[in-house]
Amino acid sequence: MTVFPEAPRRSFLFLQGPPGPFFLNLSLRLRELGHCIHRINLSGGDRYDWPVGATNYRGTMSAWPMFFDRFLRSNQITDVILYGDCRPVHQAAVRMAKLRGVRVFVFEEGYIRPDWMTLERDGVNGHSPFDRDPGLILASSSWLPEIPDLPSITADFRRRARDSYWHYHHVVTGRLSFPFYRTHRSHSIIGEGFGWLMKFARSSRRARQAEEALAAIDGKKFVLFPLQLTGDYQIRAHSPFDSMPQAVDYVLDSFAAHAAPNQLLLVKEHPLDASWRNWRLYLTLRAKRLRIGDRVICIDGGDLQQLSTTASGMVCVNSTSGTLALETGIPVVVLGDAVYDVPGITHQSGLDRFWRSPERPDPDLYAAFKKSLHAKCLVRGGLASASATETLVINSVERLLAEDWMPLHSHKGGLINLDAERQLRSSALS
């Protein structure tokens, strides 16, 4: 166990976290180390995940910023911890915290998966402060250790499904206690529940269709296009598109006009898409109108990692799936704002040119990028098992408490020497 030197007592305020016990477990560990812990619940789901010792906010969204500011001042908050920085309540909180000089730590799904979660100061994804200058990435990585080769972390999809179900169940049933709360999700929670029932009911048929489609294109050249969730803030906040169907239309138009006649486009549905949209029908109709019906294949299944290694390229808006292709040297074009969209790593000449002249990633630059990303933005652990959550708690505590004083890099917690990096930045730019 890491032994921390004496450090000033800090006051942590937790806002909304991922469904499940992670934030509560993290707070208990910080409390054991002598720090002050606060929590604001904004919904019945928050209260279910953190049932005691919290302040329940039942007010309106318009009153939230001033309530939050008063809470910061009255409780002498030094640090705010939240999950996802695009939720309206979190956007307001981040702005108010910055006005007060309060540190903000943002968790999110890992930029590189599995086994890692994202933890950054001030913002993630399109709001990430991570520097995307190739020269600085190469220079800074020279003093970072290699990424450790560690065994995979235990994960069980059923654990996350259960945590999510009970969280959102209590969001719905707790509406009387939190009358003004509006979920950040773009669709009905109840409607999504029925969508999951339909998804499970047709899963065997969809898996069989995917196997048949993949067998039919075996040995043929194809570009992979993994779909993302329309409700994801990666689409809503960090892309030029209002929805995933709009992004699909953009890609199909470009493919029809510029791809080689023998090239195929394999569209893979998102495994967590429980919407009512029939993507197979949608793509079939659009492709037929563009006269590329025999060259566009849609599957709901298949191994994304394996497909990423056999594709000739990958198109994505800003999905972390892009890193799977980059890992094996497959060209990737990004249509939105992604932390890995770096000149020399991803294709930079636009989608129309990508189909025939894709720019391959520089392996040395991508290796340097990964080292920097692990050191600055990632913590080891996960949410899909008790052991994964415990690992995440241990490494998150190390990162959170080391932010001010830790002089050395730790491969487990992703800690870096900030003073050394500032000096390196100055020399690289001079």
Buried (B, 14 or more C-beta within 10 A) or exposed (E): EEEBEEBEEBBBBBBBBBBBBBBBBBBEBBEEEEBBBBBBBBBBBBBBBBEEEBEBBEBEEEEBBEBBBEBBEEEEBBBBBBBBBBBEBBBBBBEBBEEEEBBBBBBBBBBBBEBBBBBBBBBBBBBBEBBBBBEBBBBBBEBBEEBEEEEEBBBEEEBBBEBBEBBBBBBBEBEEBBEBBEBBBBBEBEEBBEBBEEBEEEEEEBBEBBEEBBEEBEEEEBBBBBBBBBBBBBBBBBBEBEBBBEBBBBBBBBBBEBBEEEBBBBBBBBBBBBBEBEBBEBBBEBBEEBEBEEBBBBBBBBEBEEBBBBBBBBBBBBBBBBBBBBBEEBBBBBBBBBBBBBEBBBBBEEBBBBBEEBBBBBEEBBBBBBBBBBBBBBBBBBBBBEEBBBBBBBBBBBBBBBBEEBEEBBBBBBBBBEEBBEEBBEEBEE
